[in-house]
Amino acid sequence: MSTAAVLSPTQRMLSGPVLPTLLRLATPNIVGLFAMTIMIGYDGFILGRLGADALAGVALVLPLSMLMMQMSAGGLGGATTAAVARALGAGDSEQASRLAQHALMIALAAAAFFTVTEAVFGHRLFQAMGGRGGALADATAYSSIFFGGIAVIWLANVLASIVRATGNMLLAALAILGTAALHLVLCPLLVFGWGPVPAMGAGGAAASLVIANAVASLGIGAWLVRPAGAVNLMRSWRLSAPLFRAILRVGLPASLNPVISNASIAASTAYMGTFGTIAVAGYGVAARLEYILVPIAFGFGSALTAMVATNMGAGQAERAKQITWAGAGIVFGVTGVIGVAAALWPGAWMSLFTTDDAVREAGSAYLRVVGGCYGFFGLGLALFFASQGAGRMMWPLAASTTRLVIVAIGGWVCVHVAGASATALFSVVAVSFAAYALTLGLAVRWSNWGK
């Protein structure tokens, strides 16, 4: 038997060949996250059968629910992976287990915050967003169940992040696949009802998500209480302020990143609205491609977080940088090729979603300009995840803020000062992607991770 064959996942991350190890870790993540993407689209298909009110109602909840998902999986989840992996890289399984326990406590506290926020402000927020009549009722029904059970979703995401820190990406991916498969069965059953199961309407889709994530949490939790595991959640639970700080030092700024990113998207959408409904519709369809790129970036990114953090914990800062650029280069290449293809043949993408010629042309115009910069979008995301692993979050936040400032100020100048065309606004979005990646890339290049 070869030496490589008997290496533990942590040892492979520390001494295995960089590219094969990175690809081995990333592939299950990408498969699992694409399953999650399919699940989101499936919700729309099922709820569409209930009518426009259900679709509009869930659309009102979507921004807050997606922000919560990004915070739990990419923010706190990424910080958890980084902290636990650094401890394992240093050979301290006891510390890794205690960090995992503290991350779960933070997850429960964050979930409680979202639950209380929705209960107090949810109805009024949905009204302020334009919810009326049946749409408002469906939004309230969906959100009350979703946020009422949000603790299991936070737990599922953080538990999966703990597993990723050990190098076991396959288990985390299988949990996502299992969640998606269960949701595909439960969602129509609970939405429409069957036999003794009552129809819950829009709330049934939320109940399905909560149940599926609860099952995933139990499955991953069972694996993490094994006495022989690299991380054992059954070890003595003792609160420690330094351990909370170790996670929140990365988790809090990482959780701000999706807030800033969503603000950039909201600003772009608002400026598009000045060019009319057709422009907004075209932009909305074209920009969906960016959501397809995210699973690719997150798949490699979560592997980068684990590998970089493990090597940083072992004092191998130079190898951590090598891993960062290898992973970032792959993501840049893959997302860049997709973006260039979209820029050259935008109609192929637009035709998947609409037959309206005006909408297709508006979206195609966006992709012709912005598609060529999708590689920078992917590069920036990959470097963000690597920075989580290194525990250096100042520059990722600065880069995201740079992107927001360019969109906000550049868009204002285009729309309200120069009275420029939509193409000029598209160019501002493209520049913001490039600035995001270049700002973070230069920071990673010149920073000393060995200190």
BELTA-V316859 format. One record per run of one state. SS is the DSSP state (@ for helix, = for strand, . for the rest). FROM is the first residue (numbers start at 0). TO is the last residue. If there is no record, write none. Layout:
# BELTA-V316859
((SS	FROM	TO) (SS	FROM	TO))
This chain:
# BELTA-V316859
((.	0	1) (@	2	5) (.	6	7) (@	8	14) (.	15	16) (@	17	47) (.	48	50) (@	51	88) (.	89	91) (@	92	127) (.	128	131) (@	132	147) (.	148	148) (@	149	164) (.	165	167) (@	168	191) (.	192	192) (=	193	193) (.	194	195) (=	196	196) (.	197	200) (@	201	223) (.	224	239) (@	240	274) (.	275	275) (@	276	312) (.	313	315) (@	316	343) (.	344	344) (@	345	349) (.	350	355) (@	356	389) (.	390	392) (@	393	416) (.	417	420) (@	421	445) (.	446	450))
